[in-house]
Amino acid sequence: MNIAFPYRIDGRGRTAAPPDDNTHLIQLIEQLLFTNAGERVNRPNFGSGLAQLAFAPNSTELAAATQFVVQGGLQQWLGSLLQVQSVVVDAQDSTLTVTVQFLPLGSETAQVAQFTRGI
């Protein structure tokens, strides 16, 4: 059973599940992006540190470094569930936008997920 992110209780008083597999993959990507390394007790290397990068001075260098970190993290932690086709990081003023295009394994339809965080 897949567990919805963020964790919540459904109307029946049980752990909520995502509505479909695609939504579950997007929620997994979001968890990876916004978890800092060392935040998970049994997985100290899990995460991309994107939340910390949002507080760094915004620049094209930051966007390139973030793109590299996100691509590597997705391949390492979610490579058994999806194939990353592209990661685009855009730094505009105080906003960092990450767009991930991926192909769920066992599917022929590419999906796109976009995440935006500002300072």
N, C-alpha and C positions, 0 to 999 in steps of 0.2 A: 504494500500500500504506500502510495506517495503522500507526503505531508505538505500541506499548504504553507506558503511563506508570505507574510509573517505568520507565525504559529497562532492559531486561534481555535476556539471551540465552535462547532457548527450548531444548528438549531436542534439537533437530537442529543446534544450534550457530549458529543464525541470529538475527537481530533478531526479538524477539517481537512479535506483532501482538495487538491486543485481540480478544476473542472475537466481538464484534459491533459494529455502528455505534453503538448506544445507549451501550455501555460506552465507546467511543472519545469520544463527546461529553462524557460525565461526566468522563473523564480530562482532556479539554481544558479544561473548566470548572475542575477542580481546579488545573491548571497556571496558569490565569489568576489564580485567587484567591490562590494562595500564592507568586506571583512578585512581587518588588518592582520598581518602576520603576527602570530603569537596570541591572538584573541581566542582561538579554540584550544582547549586544554589538551586533547589527545591528537590534535593535528596542528602543531605550531607553525608549519610552513604554509597552511591553507590561507588563501586570501591574496588580494592584489595590492592592497594599500592605497586604493584609489581615493578613499576618504581623506587620507593624509596629504595626498598630492593636491587636493583641492585647495589646501591652505598655502601651498607654495606659490611664489610669484608666477603668474600666468604667462606662458610664452609658447612658441612653437616647439622649443626644446622639451618643455614639460609634456606637451601633447605627444611628441614622438616617443619619449621615455614611457609614458603611460600606455601608448599603443603596444610597445614591446612587452611590457609587464603583463598587460591584459591578455595578449595573444598567448604568451607562455603559460599563464595561469589556466586559461581555458583548455589548452592542449593537455596540460598536466593533470588537472583535476576532473575535467568533464570529457576528456578524449574518448572514453568508452561509451558515451551517450550521444555525442555530436561531433561533426567535423566543422571546424572553423573555416569559413570561406574568406571573411575579411573583418578587420577591426579598424574603425575610423574614429580617431579622437580629435575633437575640435575644441580649441580654446578661444573663447570670445569673451573679452572683458573679464568678469568674475564668474563665468559659467564654463563648466567642463561638460561636454556632451560626448558620450561613447555610443557608437552604433556598431552592433555586432550582427553580421550576417552569418548564419550557420545552417548546416544541413543535418537534421536529426538522423542518426543511423537507422537504416531500415526504411527511410523515406526518400522520395525523389523531389520533394518540394522544399526549396530553401525558405528559411524564416529570417525575419529581421527584428531585432529588439533594440530599442534606443533608451538610454538612461541619461538623465541630466541632473547635475548637482551644481549648486552655486555656493559661493562663500557668503 
